[in-house]
Amino acid sequence: MYNGKYLRLYEYLKKKEKELSQYTLTFNEMEHILQFNLPVSAYKYSAWWANEIDGMHTQARSWMLAGWKTSDVIVGKKITFKK
């Protein structure tokens, strides 16, 4: 279970886990789900999207604990999550 800042993303991806094995979101779609803007670093650095469950990247915990990993990241445009 995840209960941090990116809880809405966790809940959204958790629901998709049962339906799909791959899922792509644009940055705009992700911000709509989260109901807040992603930080500037998410738009600039692919490292922000790294699959790191330990450390300071609470955003990565949201998708990893929901059963996903980032796969294809086009910084500033879209992210593909895979199981």
Secondary structure, DSSP 8 states (H G I E B T S, - for coil): ---STTHHHHHHHHHHTTT-SEEEEEHHHHHHHHTS---HHHHH-GGGG---SSSS-HHHHHHHHTT-EEEEEETTTEEEEE-
